[in-house]
Amino acid sequence: MSAIDSLSASSSSAASSTTSGLSAERLASGSDFFRLLSAQLGAQDPLDPMQDTEFLGQLAQYNQLQQTLETNQRLASMTTLQEALAALQQMTQSAALIGKTVDYADSASGDPKSGVVQAVRVENGLVVLDVDGASVPIPNVTAIRAE
């Protein structure tokens, strides 16, 4: 009986050492998952083997994990594309301001100023207008005139 107890103790320590340091991404890669499953099979008690339903449950969890990670990657990609599209749209709309007179609040002093938009550019993700040599962020614009 002591041989069985020592076998089950060594199997549980082998399984726990195999899982240390594994992340969801590494498990979803497949090789780590199947390495873990092989270690679990090799370390199981021959007198009390794992049931088929447990294997199926683990495979289903692996499949779900893999699909969740793929979904997260696709959502991250879509978010990046959405942000790029929004920046492009804002830049395109702001380009229509070139040659127009705008009223704006000076960034440093807050004083109201006015000038003609000469160019549009992006700085740190924010659309900035070049107005008579001054850099004016879009949120500082208070009025647009067609003069």
Secondary structure, DSSP 4 states (H G I P E B T S, - for coil): -HHHHHHHHHHHHHHHHHHTT--HHHHHTSHHHHHHHHHHHHHS-TTSPPPHHHHHHHHHHHHHHHHHHHHHHHHHHHHHHHHHHHHHHHHHHHHTTTT-EEEEE-TTT--EEEEEEEEEEEETTEEEEEETTEEEEGGGEEEEE--
